[in-house]
Amino acid sequence: MKLKNVIIVLTTVLLAGCTTIKLVRGEQYKKIIAVQGKDMDELYILSSCWLVETFVSTEGVIEFQDREAGKVIGKCMLSTAQTNPVFFKTNKVTKSIKCIISIDVKDNAVRITFIPPDSLTETEAIDLKIKWRSIADEFETYLNRTAVGW
């Protein structure tokens, strides 16, 4: 009887380690930021500067710019931390995820959009959304505090 219970427990533990991870389609996150007293040119410059200052990389951060259209598109790598249970221990795994940031500016307003990769785990999707909210809040603070020029 004891051997049978041990075999059942071991089989359950081994099979639990072989379960598949459910992937989801990541949803975009958008935030519209009102910025009083700054025109499209000033917000365009601030947005470009913020991207470069915030997402320092050995590769270029800005992928596309169109000053007349008020559009800046950049890329960033964000880390997500996950816990993976392995044989009764918790293992922390850090994974870097590449995201696209699209910024549209007009007089007195900016829209920032975060575009995730096609597939993420549920945990990654939740973690990214939290990070995006925090980054968008920092961007709003940056736009409302900073003045262009000397």
VOZAKOL-44599 format. One record per atom (N, C-alpha, C, O): residue in one letter; residue number from 0; atom name; x, y, z. Coordinates in Angstrom, 2 decimals. Example, Ala and Ser with C-alpha at 12.3 -4.5 7.8 and 13.67 -1.06 7.14 Angstrom:
  residuo  num  atomo        x        y        z
        a    0      N    13.19    -5.69     7.80
        a    0     CA    12.30    -4.50     7.80
        a    0      C    13.20    -3.30     7.80
        a    0      O    14.24    -3.32     8.46
        s    1      N    12.85    -2.25     7.08
        s    1     CA    13.67    -1.06     7.14
        s    1      C    12.90     0.03     7.87
        s    1      O    13.41     1.14     8.04
//
This chain:
  residuo  num  atomo        x        y        z
        m    0      N     0.82    -1.19     0.00
        m    0     CA     0.00     0.00     0.00
        m    0      C     0.86     1.26     0.00
        m    0      O     0.55     2.22    -0.71
        k    1      N     1.94     1.27     0.79
        k    1     CA     2.81     2.43     0.85
        k    1      C     3.51     2.66    -0.48
        k    1      O     3.64     3.80    -0.93
        l    2      N     3.95     1.60    -1.11
        l    2     CA     4.64     1.71    -2.40
        l    2      C     3.70     2.30    -3.45
        l    2      O     4.11     3.12    -4.28
        k    3      N     2.46     1.89    -3.41
        k    3     CA     1.47     2.40    -4.36
        k    3      C     1.29     3.92    -4.18
        k    3      O     1.24     4.65    -5.17
        n    4      N     1.20     4.39    -2.95
        n    4     CA     1.06     5.82    -2.66
        n    4      C     2.29     6.60    -3.12
        n    4      O     2.17     7.70    -3.66
        v    5      N     3.47     6.04    -2.90
        v    5     CA     4.70     6.69    -3.32
        v    5      C     4.73     6.81    -4.84
        v    5      O     5.10     7.86    -5.37
        i    6      N     4.33     5.78    -5.54
        i    6     CA     4.31     5.80    -7.02
        i    6      C     3.31     6.83    -7.51
        i    6      O     3.59     7.55    -8.47
        i    7      N     2.16     6.93    -6.89
        i    7     CA     1.15     7.91    -7.30
        i    7      C     1.67     9.33    -7.09
        i    7      O     1.50    10.18    -7.96
        v    8      N     2.30     9.58    -5.95
        v    8     CA     2.82    10.92    -5.66
        v    8      C     3.94    11.27    -6.65
        v    8      O     3.94    12.38    -7.19
        l    9      N     4.86    10.37    -6.88
        l    9     CA     5.95    10.63    -7.82
        l    9      C     5.44    10.86    -9.24
        l    9      O     5.91    11.75    -9.93
        t   10      N     4.48    10.06    -9.66
        t   10     CA     3.90    10.23   -10.99
        t   10      C     3.22    11.59   -11.12
        t   10      O     3.37    12.26   -12.14
        t   11      N     2.49    12.00   -10.10
        t   11     CA     1.82    13.30   -10.11
        t   11      C     2.83    14.43   -10.18
        t   11      O     2.64    15.38   -10.95
        v   12      N     3.89    14.35    -9.40
        v   12     CA     4.92    15.38    -9.41
        v   12      C     5.61    15.46   -10.77
        v   12      O     5.81    16.55   -11.30
        l   13      N     5.95    14.32   -11.33
        l   13     CA     6.63    14.30   -12.63
        l   13      C     5.72    14.82   -13.74
        l   13      O     6.17    15.56   -14.61
        l   14      N     4.46    14.44   -13.72
        l   14     CA     3.53    14.91   -14.75
        l   14      C     3.23    16.39   -14.60
        l   14      O     3.02    17.08   -15.60
        a   15      N     3.21    16.89   -13.38
        a   15     CA     2.97    18.32   -13.16
        a   15      C     4.10    19.15   -13.75
        a   15      O     3.87    20.26   -14.21
        g   16      N     5.30    18.61   -13.74
        g   16     CA     6.43    19.31   -14.33
        g   16      C     6.41    19.32   -15.85
        g   16      O     7.14    20.09   -16.47
        c   17      N     5.58    18.50   -16.45
        c   17     CA     5.49    18.42   -17.91
        c   17      C     4.29    19.19   -18.47
        c   17      O     4.02    19.11   -19.67
        t   18      N     3.59    19.91   -17.63
        t   18     CA     2.43    20.64   -18.13
        t   18      C     2.88    21.75   -19.06
        t   18      O     3.98    22.29   -18.92
        t   19      N     2.03    22.08   -20.01
        t   19     CA     2.37    23.14   -20.96
        t   19      C     2.00    24.49   -20.37
        t   19      O     1.11    24.61   -19.53
        i   20      N     2.70    25.50   -20.84
        i   20     CA     2.43    26.85   -20.39
        i   20      C     1.46    27.47   -21.37
        i   20      O     1.66    27.42   -22.58
        k   21      N     0.40    28.03   -20.85
        k   21     CA    -0.61    28.64   -21.70
        k   21      C    -0.11    29.99   -22.21
        k   21      O     0.27    30.87   -21.43
        l   22      N    -0.11    30.13   -23.53
        l   22     CA     0.30    31.39   -24.14
        l   22      C    -0.93    32.21   -24.50
        l   22      O    -1.95    31.66   -24.91
        v   23      N    -0.82    33.51   -24.35
        v   23     CA    -1.93    34.41   -24.68
        v   23      C    -1.42    35.46   -25.66
        v   23      O    -0.22    35.71   -25.75
        r   24      N    -2.33    36.06   -26.37
        r   24     CA    -1.97    37.16   -27.26
        r   24      C    -1.92    38.42   -26.42
        r   24      O    -2.91    38.80   -25.80
        g   25      N    -0.77    39.06   -26.39
        g   25     CA    -0.61    40.26   -25.58
        g   25      C    -1.47    41.40   -26.09
        g   25      O    -1.61    41.60   -27.29
        e   26      N    -2.04    42.15   -25.17
        e   26     CA    -2.87    43.30   -25.53
        e   26      C    -2.03    44.58   -25.44
        e   26      O    -1.16    44.71   -24.59
        q   27      N    -2.32    45.50   -26.35
        q   27     CA    -1.65    46.80   -26.33
        q   27      C    -2.12    47.59   -25.11
        q   27      O    -3.23    47.41   -24.61
        y   28      N    -1.24    48.47   -24.65
        y   28     CA    -1.61    49.39   -23.57
        y   28      C    -1.45    50.81   -24.09
        y   28      O    -0.39    51.17   -24.61
        k   29      N    -2.50    51.62   -23.96
        k   29     CA    -2.46    53.00   -24.43
        k   29      C    -2.79    53.95   -23.29
        k   29      O    -3.60    53.66   -22.42
        k   30      N    -2.12    55.11   -23.34
        k   30     CA    -2.43    56.16   -22.37
        k   30      C    -2.34    57.50   -23.09
        k   30      O    -1.37    57.78   -23.79
        i   31      N    -3.36    58.32   -22.90
        i   31     CA    -3.37    59.67   -23.46
        i   31      C    -3.00    60.62   -22.33
        i   31      O    -3.58    60.59   -21.25
        i   32      N    -2.01    61.48   -22.61
        i   32     CA    -1.48    62.39   -21.60
        i   32      C    -1.74    63.83   -22.04
        i   32      O    -1.30    64.24   -23.12
        a   33      N    -2.44    64.58   -21.22
        a   33     CA    -2.67    66.00   -21.49
        a   33      C    -1.49    66.79   -20.95
        a   33      O    -1.08    66.61   -19.81
        v   34      N    -0.95    67.67   -21.80
        v   34     CA     0.19    68.50   -21.41
        v   34      C    -0.13    69.93   -21.82
        v   34      O    -0.02    70.29   -22.99
        q   35      N    -0.52    70.73   -20.85
        q   35     CA    -0.91    72.10   -21.15
        q   35      C     0.29    72.99   -21.43
        q   35      O     1.33    72.89   -20.77
        g   36      N     0.13    73.86   -22.44
        g   36     CA     1.14    74.88   -22.71
        g   36      C     2.32    74.41   -23.54
        g   36      O     3.32    75.13   -23.63
        k   37      N     2.25    73.23   -24.16
        k   37     CA     3.35    72.76   -25.00
        k   37      C     2.80    72.37   -26.36
        k   37      O     1.83    71.61   -26.48
        d   38      N     3.44    72.91   -27.39
        d   38     CA     2.97    72.63   -28.74
        d   38      C     3.54    71.30   -29.25
        d   38      O     4.33    70.64   -28.58
        m   39      N     3.11    70.94   -30.46
        m   39     CA     3.49    69.66   -31.05
        m   39      C     5.00    69.52   -31.19
        m   39      O     5.54    68.45   -30.90
        d   40      N     5.69    70.55   -31.64
        d   40     CA     7.15    70.47   -31.81
        d   40      C     7.86    70.22   -30.49
        d   40      O     8.76    69.38   -30.40
        e   41      N     7.46    70.94   -29.47
        e   41     CA     8.08    70.78   -28.15
        e   41      C     7.83    69.38   -27.60
        e   41      O     8.74    68.75   -27.07
        l   42      N     6.60    68.88   -27.73
        l   42     CA     6.27    67.53   -27.24
        l   42      C     6.99    66.46   -28.06
        l   42      O     7.37    65.42   -27.51
        y   43      N     7.18    66.69   -29.34
        y   43     CA     7.91    65.75   -30.19
        y   43      C     9.36    65.62   -29.72
        y   43      O     9.88    64.51   -29.58
        i   44      N    10.00    66.75   -29.47
        i   44     CA    11.38    66.74   -28.99
        i   44      C    11.49    66.07   -27.63
        i   44      O    12.38    65.24   -27.41
        l   45      N    10.59    66.42   -26.72
        l   45     CA    10.60    65.80   -25.39
        l   45      C    10.39    64.29   -25.46
        l   45      O    11.05    63.53   -24.75
        s   46      N     9.48    63.86   -26.32
        s   46     CA     9.20    62.42   -26.46
        s   46      C    10.42    61.67   -26.97
        s   46      O    10.75    60.60   -26.47
        s   47      N    11.08    62.23   -27.98
        s   47     CA    12.29    61.60   -28.53
        s   47      C    13.39    61.53   -27.48
        s   47      O    14.05    60.50   -27.33
        c   48      N    13.59    62.62   -26.75
        c   48     CA    14.61    62.64   -25.69
        c   48      C    14.29    61.63   -24.60
        c   48      O    15.17    60.91   -24.13
        w   49      N    13.03    61.57   -24.19
        w   49     CA    12.62    60.64   -23.14
        w   49      C    12.89    59.20   -23.54
        w   49      O    13.39    58.42   -22.73
        l   50      N    12.58    58.84   -24.78
        l   50     CA    12.83    57.46   -25.25
        l   50      C    14.31    57.11   -25.13
        l   50      O    14.66    56.05   -24.61
        v   51      N    15.16    57.99   -25.61
        v   51     CA    16.60    57.72   -25.60
        v   51      C    17.14    57.69   -24.17
        v   51      O    17.97    56.84   -23.84
        e   52      N    16.69    58.60   -23.32
        e   52     CA    17.17    58.65   -21.93
        e   52      C    16.66    57.47   -21.10
        e   52      O    17.37    56.97   -20.23
        t   53      N    15.44    57.03   -21.35
        t   53     CA    14.83    55.98   -20.53
        t   53      C    15.29    54.59   -20.93
        t   53      O    15.54    53.75   -20.07
        f   54      N    15.40    54.34   -22.23
        f   54     CA    15.74    53.00   -22.71
        f   54      C    17.13    53.01   -23.33
        f   54      O    17.29    52.87   -24.54
        v   55      N    18.11    53.18   -22.48
        v   55     CA    19.50    53.20   -22.91
        v   55      C    19.85    51.81   -23.42
        v   55      O    19.61    50.81   -22.74
        s   56      N    20.42    51.76   -24.60
        s   56     CA    20.74    50.48   -25.21
        s   56      C    21.98    50.63   -26.07
        s   56      O    22.32    51.73   -26.49
        t   57      N    22.67    49.51   -26.32
        t   57     CA    23.81    49.56   -27.22
        t   57      C    23.33    49.71   -28.66
        t   57      O    24.07    50.20   -29.51
        e   58      N    22.09    49.30   -28.92
        e   58     CA    21.49    49.49   -30.24
        e   58      C    20.62    50.75   -30.18
        e   58      O    20.29    51.22   -29.09
        g   59      N    20.26    51.27   -31.32
        g   59     CA    19.39    52.44   -31.35
        g   59      C    18.01    52.12   -30.77
        g   59      O    17.46    51.04   -31.03
        v   60      N    17.47    53.03   -30.01
        v   60     CA    16.15    52.85   -29.42
        v   60      C    15.06    53.30   -30.39
        v   60      O    14.04    52.64   -30.53
        i   61      N    15.29    54.42   -31.05
        i   61     CA    14.29    54.97   -31.96
        i   61      C    14.40    54.28   -33.31
        i   61      O    15.46    54.26   -33.93
        e   62      N    13.28    53.71   -33.76
        e   62     CA    13.23    52.99   -35.03
        e   62      C    12.67    53.85   -36.16
        e   62      O    13.04    53.67   -37.32
        f   63      N    11.79    54.79   -35.82
        f   63     CA    11.13    55.60   -36.84
        f   63      C    10.76    56.94   -36.24
        f   63      O    10.32    57.02   -35.09
        q   64      N    10.95    58.02   -37.02
        q   64     CA    10.56    59.36   -36.59
        q   64      C     9.97    60.12   -37.77
        q   64      O    10.49    60.06   -38.88
        d   65      N     8.88    60.82   -37.52
        d   65     CA     8.30    61.72   -38.52
        d   65      C     7.83    62.96   -37.77
        d   65      O     6.77    62.96   -37.14
        r   66      N     8.64    64.01   -37.84
        r   66     CA     8.34    65.22   -37.07
        r   66      C     7.04    65.87   -37.52
        r   66      O     6.26    66.32   -36.69
        e   67      N     6.80    65.93   -38.83
        e   67     CA     5.59    66.57   -39.34
        e   67      C     4.33    65.84   -38.90
        e   67      O     3.31    66.47   -38.61
        a   68      N     4.39    64.51   -38.86
        a   68     CA     3.23    63.72   -38.43
        a   68      C     3.16    63.62   -36.91
        a   68      O     2.12    63.22   -36.38
        g   69      N     4.23    63.97   -36.21
        g   69     CA     4.25    63.87   -34.75
        g   69      C     4.30    62.44   -34.28
        g   69      O     3.63    62.08   -33.31
        k   70      N     5.10    61.61   -34.95
        k   70     CA     5.14    60.18   -34.64
        k   70      C     6.57    59.74   -34.35
        k   70      O     7.49    60.05   -35.11
        v   71      N     6.74    59.01   -33.24
        v   71     CA     8.03    58.42   -32.88
        v   71      C     7.75    56.97   -32.49
        v   71      O     6.86    56.69   -31.69
        i   72      N     8.52    56.05   -33.07
        i   72     CA     8.38    54.64   -32.71
        i   72      C     9.73    54.14   -32.24
        i   72      O    10.75    54.34   -32.91
        g   73      N     9.73    53.48   -31.09
        g   73     CA    10.97    52.95   -30.54
        g   73      C    10.78    51.53   -30.04
        g   73      O     9.68    50.99   -30.06
        k   74      N    11.88    50.96   -29.61
        k   74     CA    11.85    49.60   -29.07
        k   74      C    12.47    49.60   -27.69
        k   74      O    13.30    50.44   -27.35
        c   75      N    12.06    48.63   -26.90
        c   75     CA    12.64    48.50   -25.57
        c   75      C    12.65    47.03   -25.17
        c   75      O    11.88    46.23   -25.68
        m   76      N    13.53    46.71   -24.24
        m   76     CA    13.59    45.37   -23.66
        m   76      C    13.20    45.52   -22.19
        m   76      O    13.82    46.27   -21.44
        l   77      N    12.16    44.79   -21.81
        l   77     CA    11.71    44.82   -20.42
        l   77      C    11.88    43.44   -19.81
        l   77      O    11.63    42.43   -20.47
        s   78      N    12.30    43.40   -18.57
        s   78     CA    12.50    42.12   -17.88
        s   78      C    11.27    41.74   -17.09
        s   78      O    10.63    42.58   -16.45
        t   79      N    10.94    40.47   -17.15
        t   79     CA     9.87    39.94   -16.32
        t   79      C    10.46    38.85   -15.45
        t   79      O    11.27    38.05   -15.91
        a   80      N    10.06    38.82   -14.20
        a   80     CA    10.54    37.79   -13.27
        a   80      C     9.41    36.80   -13.04
        a   80      O     8.28    37.18   -12.75
        q   81      N     9.74    35.53   -13.15
        q   81     CA     8.74    34.49   -12.95
        q   81      C     9.29    33.48   -11.95
        q   81      O    10.50    33.32   -11.81
        t   82      N     8.38    32.83   -11.26
        t   82     CA     8.79    31.76   -10.37
        t   82      C     8.37    30.44   -10.99
        t   82      O     7.21    30.27   -11.38
        n   83      N     9.31    29.53   -11.09
        n   83     CA     9.03    28.20   -11.63
        n   83      C     9.28    27.17   -10.55
        n   83      O    10.41    27.02   -10.08
        p   84      N     8.23    26.45   -10.14
        p   84     CA     8.44    25.41    -9.14
        p   84      C     9.12    24.20    -9.78
        p   84      O     8.63    23.65   -10.77
        v   85      N    10.24    23.78    -9.21
        v   85     CA    10.95    22.62    -9.71
        v   85      C    11.27    21.73    -8.53
        v   85      O    12.09    22.09    -7.68
        f   86      N    10.64    20.57    -8.46
        f   86     CA    10.87    19.61    -7.40
        f   86      C    10.88    20.24    -6.01
        f   86      O    11.86    20.17    -5.28
        f   87      N     9.78    20.85    -5.69
        f   87     CA     9.52    21.43    -4.37
        f   87      C    10.39    22.63    -4.04
        f   87      O    10.42    23.06    -2.89
        k   88      N    11.09    23.19    -5.01
        k   88     CA    11.85    24.41    -4.82
        k   88      C    11.27    25.47    -5.76
        k   88      O    10.70    25.13    -6.79
        t   89      N    11.42    26.72    -5.39
        t   89     CA    10.96    27.79    -6.26
        t   89      C    12.18    28.39    -6.94
        t   89      O    13.14    28.80    -6.29
        n   90      N    12.12    28.43    -8.24
        n   90     CA    13.22    28.91    -9.05
        n   90      C    12.82    30.22    -9.71
        n   90      O    11.80    30.26   -10.41
        k   91      N    13.57    31.29    -9.52
        k   91     CA    13.26    32.57   -10.15
        k   91      C    13.95    32.64   -11.51
        k   91      O    15.15    32.38   -11.64
        v   92      N    13.15    33.00   -12.51
        v   92     CA    13.66    33.10   -13.88
        v   92      C    13.38    34.50   -14.39
        v   92      O    12.25    34.99   -14.26
        t   93      N    14.38    35.14   -14.96
        t   93     CA    14.20    36.46   -15.54
        t   93      C    14.26    36.32   -17.05
        t   93      O    15.17    35.69   -17.60
        k   94      N    13.28    36.93   -17.71
        k   94     CA    13.22    36.86   -19.17
        k   94      C    13.08    38.28   -19.71
        k   94      O    12.29    39.07   -19.19
        s   95      N    13.85    38.59   -20.75
        s   95     CA    13.73    39.90   -21.39
        s   95      C    12.76    39.79   -22.56
        s   95      O    12.83    38.86   -23.36
        i   96      N    11.85    40.75   -22.63
        i   96     CA    10.82    40.75   -23.67
        i   96      C    10.94    42.05   -24.47
        i   96      O    10.97    43.14   -23.89
        k   97      N    11.00    41.92   -25.78
        k   97     CA    11.11    43.08   -26.66
        k   97      C     9.71    43.63   -26.93
        k   97      O     8.80    42.90   -27.34
        c   98      N     9.55    44.93   -26.69
        c   98     CA     8.28    45.61   -26.92
        c   98      C     8.50    46.81   -27.84
        c   98      O     9.62    47.32   -27.94
        i   99      N     7.45    47.24   -28.48
        i   99     CA     7.48    48.42   -29.33
        i   99      C     6.74    49.53   -28.60
        i   99      O     5.69    49.30   -28.00
        i  100      N     7.28    50.74   -28.65
        i  100     CA     6.63    51.91   -28.07
        i  100      C     6.33    52.88   -29.20
        i  100      O     7.23    53.29   -29.95
        s  101      N     5.07    53.25   -29.32
        s  101     CA     4.66    54.22   -30.33
        s  101      C     4.15    55.46   -29.62
        s  101      O     3.30    55.38   -28.74
        i  102      N     4.67    56.63   -30.02
        i  102     CA     4.27    57.89   -29.41
        i  102      C     3.72    58.81   -30.51
        i  102      O     4.39    59.06   -31.51
        d  103      N     2.51    59.30   -30.30
        d  103     CA     1.88    60.25   -31.21
        d  103      C     1.68    61.56   -30.46
        d  103      O     1.14    61.57   -29.35
        v  104      N     2.14    62.67   -31.06
        v  104     CA     2.02    63.97   -30.39
        v  104      C     1.19    64.94   -31.22
        v  104      O     1.17    64.89   -32.45
        k  105      N     0.51    65.81   -30.51
        k  105     CA    -0.16    66.96   -31.11
        k  105      C    -0.12    68.07   -30.06
        k  105      O     0.36    67.84   -28.95
        d  106      N    -0.61    69.23   -30.40
        d  106     CA    -0.58    70.32   -29.43
        d  106      C    -1.29    69.91   -28.15
        d  106      O    -2.44    69.47   -28.19
        n  107      N    -0.61    70.06   -27.01
        n  107     CA    -1.16    69.84   -25.67
        n  107      C    -1.54    68.40   -25.34
        n  107      O    -2.22    68.16   -24.34
        a  108      N    -1.13    67.41   -26.16
        a  108     CA    -1.47    66.02   -25.84
        a  108      C    -0.49    65.04   -26.50
        a  108      O     0.07    65.30   -27.56
        v  109      N    -0.31    63.91   -25.82
        v  109     CA     0.54    62.83   -26.30
        v  109      C    -0.18    61.51   -26.03
        v  109      O    -0.81    61.34   -24.99
        r  110      N    -0.09    60.60   -27.00
        r  110     CA    -0.60    59.23   -26.77
        r  110      C     0.59    58.29   -26.87
        r  110      O     1.32    58.27   -27.86
        i  111      N     0.76    57.49   -25.81
        i  111     CA     1.82    56.47   -25.81
        i  111      C     1.15    55.10   -25.88
        i  111      O     0.19    54.82   -25.16
        t  112      N     1.67    54.26   -26.76
        t  112     CA     1.12    52.92   -26.95
        t  112      C     2.26    51.92   -26.83
        t  112      O     3.31    52.07   -27.46
        f  113      N     2.06    50.90   -26.01
        f  113     CA     3.01    49.81   -25.86
        f  113      C     2.46    48.60   -26.62
        f  113      O     1.31    48.20   -26.41
        i  114      N     3.27    48.04   -27.50
        i  114     CA     2.85    46.90   -28.32
        i  114      C     3.70    45.69   -27.93
        i  114      O     4.92    45.71   -28.11
        p  115      N     3.06    44.64   -27.41
        p  115     CA     3.81    43.47   -26.97
        p  115      C     4.11    42.52   -28.13
        p  115      O     3.58    42.70   -29.23
        p  116      N     4.95    41.51   -27.90
        p  116     CA     5.15    40.48   -28.92
        p  116      C     3.85    39.67   -29.09
        p  116      O     2.92    39.81   -28.30
        d  117      N     3.82    38.85   -30.12
        d  117     CA     2.60    38.11   -30.45
        d  117      C     2.12    37.17   -29.35
        d  117      O     0.91    37.07   -29.12
        s  118      N     3.02    36.49   -28.68
        s  118     CA     2.58    35.55   -27.66
        s  118      C     3.39    35.70   -26.38
        s  118      O     4.61    35.88   -26.40
        l  119      N     2.67    35.63   -25.28
        l  119     CA     3.25    35.75   -23.94
        l  119      C     2.58    34.74   -23.03
        l  119      O     1.50    34.24   -23.33
        t  120      N     3.23    34.43   -21.93
        t  120     CA     2.53    33.67   -20.90
        t  120      C     1.60    34.63   -20.17
        t  120      O     1.76    35.85   -20.25
        e  121      N     0.63    34.09   -19.48
        e  121     CA    -0.30    34.95   -18.74
        e  121      C     0.44    35.80   -17.72
        e  121      O     0.12    36.97   -17.53
        t  122      N     1.42    35.22   -17.06
        t  122     CA     2.20    35.95   -16.05
        t  122      C     2.97    37.10   -16.70
        t  122      O     3.02    38.20   -16.15
        e  123      N     3.58    36.84   -17.86
        e  123     CA     4.32    37.88   -18.56
        e  123      C     3.40    39.02   -18.97
        e  123      O     3.76    40.19   -18.85
        a  124      N     2.21    38.68   -19.46
        a  124     CA     1.26    39.71   -19.91
        a  124      C     0.85    40.61   -18.74
        a  124      O     0.76    41.83   -18.90
        i  125      N     0.60    40.03   -17.59
        i  125     CA     0.22    40.81   -16.41
        i  125      C     1.39    41.67   -15.94
        i  125      O     1.21    42.85   -15.64
        d  126      N     2.58    41.08   -15.89
        d  126     CA     3.77    41.80   -15.45
        d  126      C     4.07    42.98   -16.38
        d  126      O     4.40    44.07   -15.92
        l  127      N     3.96    42.76   -17.70
        l  127     CA     4.22    43.84   -18.65
        l  127      C     3.22    44.98   -18.49
        l  127      O     3.60    46.15   -18.54
        k  128      N     1.96    44.65   -18.30
        k  128     CA     0.94    45.70   -18.15
        k  128      C     1.25    46.58   -16.94
        k  128      O     1.08    47.80   -17.00
        i  129      N     1.69    45.98   -15.86
        i  129     CA     2.06    46.75   -14.66
        i  129      C     3.25    47.65   -14.96
        i  129      O     3.26    48.82   -14.59
        k  130      N     4.26    47.11   -15.64
        k  130     CA     5.44    47.90   -15.99
        k  130      C     5.07    49.04   -16.93
        k  130      O     5.55    50.16   -16.76
        w  131      N     4.20    48.77   -17.93
        w  131     CA     3.80    49.80   -18.88
        w  131      C     3.09    50.95   -18.19
        w  131      O     3.33    52.11   -18.51
        r  132      N     2.21    50.64   -17.24
        r  132     CA     1.52    51.71   -16.50
        r  132      C     2.53    52.59   -15.78
        r  132      O     2.43    53.82   -15.80
        s  133      N     3.49    51.96   -15.14
        s  133     CA     4.51    52.70   -14.40
        s  133      C     5.35    53.56   -15.35
        s  133      O     5.62    54.73   -15.05
        i  134      N     5.75    53.00   -16.48
        i  134     CA     6.55    53.75   -17.46
        i  134      C     5.75    54.92   -18.02
        i  134      O     6.28    56.02   -18.17
        a  135      N     4.47    54.69   -18.34
        a  135     CA     3.62    55.77   -18.87
        a  135      C     3.45    56.88   -17.84
        a  135      O     3.42    58.06   -18.20
        d  136      N     3.33    56.52   -16.57
        d  136     CA     3.23    57.54   -15.51
        d  136      C     4.53    58.36   -15.42
        d  136      O     4.48    59.58   -15.25
        e  137      N     5.68    57.69   -15.54
        e  137     CA     6.96    58.39   -15.53
        e  137      C     7.07    59.32   -16.73
        e  137      O     7.59    60.44   -16.62
        f  138      N     6.59    58.87   -17.88
        f  138     CA     6.61    59.69   -19.10
        f  138      C     5.75    60.94   -18.91
        f  138      O     6.14    62.03   -19.31
        e  139      N     4.58    60.77   -18.29
        e  139     CA     3.70    61.91   -18.03
        e  139      C     4.39    62.93   -17.12
        e  139      O     4.32    64.13   -17.37
        t  140      N     5.04    62.45   -16.09
        t  140     CA     5.78    63.33   -15.18
        t  140      C     6.88    64.06   -15.94
        t  140      O     7.07    65.27   -15.76
        y  141      N     7.61    63.34   -16.78
        y  141     CA     8.69    63.93   -17.58
        y  141      C     8.16    65.05   -18.48
        y  141      O     8.74    66.13   -18.54
        l  142      N     7.06    64.79   -19.16
        l  142     CA     6.51    65.79   -20.09
        l  142      C     6.01    67.04   -19.36
        l  142      O     6.15    68.15   -19.87
        n  143      N     5.45    66.86   -18.19
        n  143     CA     4.90    68.00   -17.46
        n  143      C     5.94    68.78   -16.67
        n  143      O     5.66    69.89   -16.22
        r  144      N     7.14    68.24   -16.48
        r  144     CA     8.19    68.94   -15.73
        r  144      C     9.23    69.59   -16.61
        r  144      O     9.79    70.63   -16.26
        t  145      N     9.48    69.00   -17.75
        t  145     CA    10.63    69.39   -18.55
        t  145      C    10.28    70.49   -19.53
        t  145      O     9.21    70.50   -20.14
        a  146      N    11.20    71.43   -19.67
        a  146     CA    11.07    72.49   -20.68
        a  146      C    12.16    72.32   -21.72
        a  146      O    13.29    71.98   -21.38
        v  147      N    11.83    72.54   -22.97
        v  147     CA    12.81    72.44   -24.04
        v  147      C    13.64    73.71   -24.05
        v  147      O    13.12    74.81   -23.83
        g  148      N    14.93    73.58   -24.30
        g  148     CA    15.80    74.74   -24.36
        g  148      C    16.63    74.89   -23.10
        g  148      O    16.71    73.98   -22.28
        w  149      N    17.22    76.04   -22.97
        w  149     CA    18.11    76.29   -21.83
        w  149      C    17.34    76.84   -20.73
        w  149      O    17.89    77.13   -19.67
//
